């Protein structure tokens, strides 16, 4: 929200100027990054960094600035991984899930078992076996694996299409936004939810390392749900103004 408000009030010359655009952007993002590293919460940092870069790009930042930020982010991520043994172990588990199935690879292997057990049509709602003392964080990070086991490939594919349609609808609202702030805010929310959904589901199927991020609207967690619903409330308010603007334009025509 801060970046959307700041960038919406900047003209093109300020955004492309390294001192008035890139430097303040890096200072604010760096401050947030330090706080998240101290927690530590690398998963949330990845989402926030990606979201910030998306908003900066949509505001008109030069490609060279974006490439430099991305390269610096990848380098910083590598240093953070190498500096903490548990992060390095998590990366090794991602690269070789079968390396230690009863140790550091336990979570991802149990996730594979849950998803594979679901087959095409699932075991039935509430009939998951892996969620009983096998799969960790069944109501949090691993909710997708439980859903895949109970619902099966066919229904989980429909769920994924519904989530994709929801993100598309957010982008449609962003394109019709009445001003720059609304456009950047709604597009940022779409990028945030899309990246978090991608990272959560991707980590369950082995496309990304385990991040500990919840699946929006589905994982248990009061704070995450509260923030998500607050963002949806603001998007709904913006959408209402978009609808009013469209009706007024139709009457003028």
C-alpha positions as CSV (number, residue, x, y, z in Angstrom):
1,X,0.0,0.0,0.0
2,X,2.9,2.4,0.8
3,X,4.6,1.8,-2.5
4,X,1.3,2.1,-4.4
5,X,0.5,5.5,-2.8
6,X,4.1,6.8,-3.2
7,X,4.6,5.7,-6.8
8,X,1.1,6.9,-7.8
9,X,2.1,10.4,-6.8
10,X,5.4,10.3,-8.6
11,X,5.8,11.5,-12.1
12,X,7.7,9.5,-14.8
13,X,10.9,11.6,-14.3
14,X,11.0,10.9,-10.6
15,X,10.5,7.1,-11.0
16,X,13.3,6.7,-13.6
17,X,15.7,9.0,-11.6
18,X,18.0,6.7,-9.6
19,X,18.2,9.2,-6.7
20,X,14.5,10.0,-6.4
21,X,13.0,6.7,-7.5
22,X,15.4,3.7,-7.1
23,X,17.2,4.8,-4.0
24,X,14.0,5.5,-1.8
25,X,12.5,2.2,-3.1
26,X,15.6,0.2,-2.0
27,X,15.8,2.0,1.4
28,X,12.2,1.1,2.3
29,X,12.4,-2.4,0.9
30,X,15.7,-2.9,2.7
31,X,14.3,-1.8,6.0
32,X,11.4,-4.3,5.7
33,X,13.9,-7.0,4.6
34,X,16.0,-6.5,7.7
35,X,13.0,-6.9,10.0
36,X,11.9,-10.1,8.3
37,X,15.4,-11.5,8.3
38,X,15.7,-10.9,12.0
39,X,12.5,-12.9,12.7
40,X,13.5,-14.9,10.5
41,X,10.9,-15.3,7.8
42,X,12.4,-15.8,4.4
43,X,9.1,-17.0,2.8
44,X,7.3,-13.7,3.6
45,X,10.3,-11.8,2.5
46,X,10.3,-13.5,-0.9
47,X,6.6,-12.6,-1.4
48,X,7.0,-9.0,-0.3
49,X,10.1,-8.5,-2.4
50,X,8.4,-9.9,-5.5
51,X,5.3,-7.9,-4.9
52,X,7.3,-4.7,-4.4
53,X,9.2,-5.3,-7.7
54,X,5.9,-5.9,-9.5
55,X,4.4,-2.6,-8.3
56,X,7.7,-0.8,-9.1
57,X,7.6,-2.3,-12.6
58,X,3.9,-1.4,-13.2
59,X,4.7,2.2,-12.1
60,X,7.1,2.5,-15.0
61,X,10.5,1.7,-13.5
62,X,13.3,1.2,-16.1
63,X,14.3,-2.4,-17.0
64,X,17.9,-1.8,-15.9
65,X,16.7,-0.8,-12.4
66,X,14.5,-3.9,-12.2
67,X,17.3,-6.2,-13.4
68,X,19.7,-4.8,-10.9
69,X,17.2,-5.2,-8.0
70,X,16.5,-8.8,-9.1
71,X,20.1,-9.7,-9.4
72,X,20.9,-8.2,-6.0
73,X,17.9,-10.1,-4.5
74,X,19.1,-13.4,-5.9
75,X,22.6,-12.8,-4.5
76,X,21.2,-11.8,-1.1
77,X,18.9,-14.9,-1.0
78,X,21.9,-17.2,-1.8
79,X,23.9,-15.6,1.0
80,X,21.0,-16.0,3.5
81,X,20.7,-19.7,2.5
82,X,24.4,-20.4,2.9
83,X,24.5,-18.6,6.2
84,X,21.9,-20.8,7.9
85,X,22.3,-24.6,8.0
86,X,18.5,-25.2,8.2
87,X,18.0,-23.1,5.1
88,X,20.7,-25.0,3.2
89,X,19.1,-28.3,4.4
90,X,15.7,-27.2,3.1
91,X,17.3,-26.4,-0.3
92,X,18.9,-29.8,-0.4
93,X,15.6,-31.4,0.4
94,X,14.0,-29.5,-2.5
95,X,16.8,-30.7,-4.9
96,X,16.7,-34.3,-3.5
97,X,13.5,-35.1,-1.7
98,X,14.5,-38.8,-1.3
99,X,17.7,-37.9,0.5
100,X,16.4,-38.2,4.0
101,X,12.6,-39.2,4.0
102,X,12.5,-39.7,7.7
103,X,14.4,-36.5,8.6
104,X,14.7,-33.2,6.7
105,X,12.7,-34.6,3.8
106,X,9.8,-35.9,5.9
107,X,7.4,-33.1,5.1
108,X,7.8,-33.0,1.4
109,X,7.6,-36.8,1.1
110,X,4.4,-37.0,3.2
111,X,3.0,-34.3,0.9
112,X,3.8,-36.4,-2.1
113,X,2.1,-39.4,-0.5
114,X,-1.0,-37.4,0.3
115,X,-1.4,-35.9,-3.2
116,X,-0.6,-39.2,-4.9
117,X,-3.1,-41.1,-2.7
118,X,-6.0,-38.8,-3.9
119,X,-5.8,-40.1,-7.5
120,X,-8.4,-38.8,-9.9
121,X,-11.4,-38.5,-7.6
122,X,-10.0,-38.5,-4.1
123,X,-10.7,-40.4,-0.9
124,X,-13.7,-38.4,0.0
125,X,-14.2,-35.2,2.0
126,X,-12.9,-35.8,5.5
127,X,-11.3,-39.2,4.7
128,X,-7.7,-38.1,4.4
129,X,-5.3,-40.6,6.0
130,X,-2.1,-38.5,5.9
131,X,-3.5,-35.8,8.0
132,X,-3.6,-38.1,11.0
133,X,-0.2,-38.0,12.6
134,X,1.7,-38.1,9.3
135,X,1.6,-34.9,7.3
136,X,2.8,-31.8,9.3
137,X,0.8,-28.5,9.4
138,X,-2.4,-30.0,7.9
139,X,-4.5,-27.0,8.5
140,X,-1.8,-24.5,7.7
141,X,1.0,-24.8,5.0
142,X,-0.1,-28.4,4.0
143,X,-3.8,-27.7,3.4
144,X,-3.4,-28.2,-0.3
145,X,-2.0,-31.7,0.1
146,X,-4.9,-32.7,2.3
147,X,-7.4,-31.2,-0.2
148,X,-5.7,-33.1,-3.1
149,X,-5.9,-36.3,-1.1
150,X,-9.6,-35.9,-0.2
151,X,-10.9,-34.3,-3.5
152,X,-8.7,-35.8,-6.1
153,X,-7.1,-34.4,-9.3
154,X,-10.4,-33.5,-11.0
155,X,-11.9,-31.4,-8.2
156,X,-8.5,-29.9,-7.2
157,X,-8.1,-28.8,-10.8
158,X,-11.5,-27.0,-10.6
159,X,-10.3,-25.3,-7.3
160,X,-7.1,-24.1,-9.1
161,X,-9.2,-22.8,-12.0
162,X,-11.4,-20.9,-9.5
163,X,-8.3,-19.3,-8.0
164,X,-6.9,-18.4,-11.4
165,X,-10.3,-16.8,-12.3
166,X,-10.2,-14.8,-9.1
167,X,-6.7,-13.5,-9.9
168,X,-7.9,-12.7,-13.4
169,X,-10.8,-10.8,-12.0
170,X,-8.5,-8.7,-9.8
171,X,-6.4,-7.8,-12.8
172,X,-9.6,-6.8,-14.7
173,X,-10.5,-4.5,-11.8
174,X,-7.0,-3.1,-11.8
175,X,-7.2,-2.3,-15.5
176,X,-10.4,-0.3,-14.9
177,X,-9.2,1.5,-11.8
178,X,-10.2,5.2,-11.6
179,X,-6.7,6.4,-10.6
180,X,-3.0,5.4,-10.3
181,X,-3.2,4.4,-6.7
182,X,-6.1,2.1,-7.2
183,X,-4.5,0.5,-10.2
184,X,-1.2,-0.2,-8.4
185,X,-3.0,-1.3,-5.2
186,X,-5.3,-3.9,-6.9
187,X,-2.6,-5.1,-9.2
188,X,-0.3,-5.5,-6.2
189,X,-2.9,-7.5,-4.3
190,X,-3.3,-9.7,-7.4
191,X,0.5,-10.2,-7.6
192,X,0.6,-10.9,-3.8
193,X,-2.1,-13.5,-3.8
194,X,-0.8,-15.1,-7.1
195,X,2.8,-15.4,-5.8
196,X,1.7,-16.8,-2.4
197,X,-0.6,-19.4,-4.0
198,X,2.1,-20.3,-6.5
199,X,4.7,-20.7,-3.7
200,X,2.4,-22.6,-1.4
201,X,1.1,-25.1,-4.0
202,X,4.5,-25.3,-5.7
203,X,6.2,-26.3,-2.5
204,X,3.7,-29.0,-1.9
205,X,4.3,-30.6,-5.3
206,X,8.1,-30.1,-5.3
207,X,8.4,-27.1,-7.6
208,X,9.8,-24.8,-4.9
209,X,11.5,-25.3,-1.5
210,X,9.2,-25.4,1.6
211,X,8.4,-21.8,2.5
212,X,6.0,-22.0,5.4
213,X,3.5,-19.7,3.6
214,X,-0.2,-20.3,4.1
215,X,-2.6,-20.8,1.2
216,X,-4.8,-17.7,0.9
217,X,-8.5,-18.2,2.0
218,X,-7.9,-21.8,2.8
219,X,-5.1,-22.2,5.4
220,X,-6.0,-21.8,9.1
221,X,-4.5,-18.6,10.6
222,X,-6.2,-15.6,12.1
223,X,-3.7,-12.9,11.2
224,X,-3.2,-14.1,7.6
225,X,-7.0,-14.3,7.0
226,X,-7.6,-10.9,8.6
227,X,-5.0,-9.2,6.4
228,X,-6.3,-11.0,3.3
229,X,-9.9,-10.1,4.0
230,X,-9.0,-6.5,4.7
231,X,-7.3,-6.3,1.3
232,X,-10.3,-7.8,-0.3
233,X,-12.5,-5.3,1.3
234,X,-10.5,-2.4,-0.2
235,X,-10.5,-4.1,-3.6
236,X,-14.3,-4.5,-3.3
237,X,-14.6,-0.8,-2.5
238,X,-12.5,0.1,-5.6
239,X,-14.5,-2.3,-7.7
240,X,-17.7,-0.5,-6.6
241,X,-16.3,2.8,-7.8
242,X,-15.3,1.2,-11.1
243,X,-18.8,0.0,-11.6
244,X,-20.2,3.4,-10.8
245,X,-17.8,5.0,-13.3
246,X,-18.8,2.5,-16.0
247,X,-22.5,3.2,-15.4
248,X,-22.0,6.9,-15.6
249,X,-19.9,6.5,-18.8
250,X,-22.7,4.4,-20.3
251,X,-25.3,7.1,-19.4
252,X,-23.2,9.8,-21.1
253,X,-22.9,7.7,-24.2
